[in-house]
Amino acid sequence: MARKANIAREEIHQACWELIEKNSFPNIPRLTEYFLQKDGRRCSNTTFLNAITDWEEAYKEQQQHELSELNDVLLPVFKRFSREVTQNLGKLLDEKSSEIEQHQKLKQEATRSGYMSLSSALIELQTAYDSLMSEHKKVGDEAETFKQKFAFSEQRYQEVIAQNSVLTSQIKQEEKDNAELRINLAQKEVDLAKQDNQIAKLTEENAKLAAFLEENQQNKIKNDAKKWQEMTKKLDALTSSVKTMQRKDRGTKQ
């Protein structure tokens, strides 16, 4: 029969968490090895199996909670980043467009008033254009930086999803293995019960045989004692007869 468990379910749950931190998914052989190395304790496979089943539910809830938290953190960041970039680009373009329009008005006024030559207008226009291009490059660099950060966050997000998928597959495989273990355990318990019945029958038969042998031994002892008594009586009678004959023989000679 299976040995009675002496390991608390909470201890088994803690062992499961420690194994998963080491990237080792808990199962009955690993838990058995864990407690043997820790303090040498053992318990039944059924106890391990029930505790693992409870722990798997808690583990699934934790994974779903972490994934939900990651979505809650990343999605607002992505949306805010996209919104800020769009707003900044729009604002910058509006400002530069206003500056160009203002310069254009100043040039037109200068031309009409005679205060600004055509070459000065071209220089100012070129200066404004260069400034706009410089700002455009700066915004482009910032956008590229944001894009890289976004790509990194997206990569991390996909890695978490992939890891969760792998863990889900592992859980399904472990559930399949645990189901097979349950079936094997049930069959072993049935076989063990049959063996117990056979042992009980053999024990009963051995007891009967021992009693029968004991009875035969006692009967043999009694029979041997009886035969010995009869032989003793015959020997005594023969001895007495011989003595009588000897006495008669001596009387005749006298």
Secondary structure, 3 states (H helix, E strand, C coil): CCCCCCCCHHHHHHHHHHHHHCCCCCCHHHHHHHHHHHCCCCCCHHHHHHHHHHHHHHHHHHHHHHHHHHHHHHHHHHHHHHHHHHHHHHHHHHHHHHHHHHHHHHHHHHHHHCCCCHHHHHHHHHHHHHHHHHHHHHHHHHHHHHHHHHHHHHHHHHHHHHHHHHHHHHHHHHHHHHHHHHHHHHHHHHHHHHHHHHHHHHHHHHHHHHHHHHHHHHHHHHHHHHHHHHHHHHHHHHHHHHHHHHHHHHHHHC
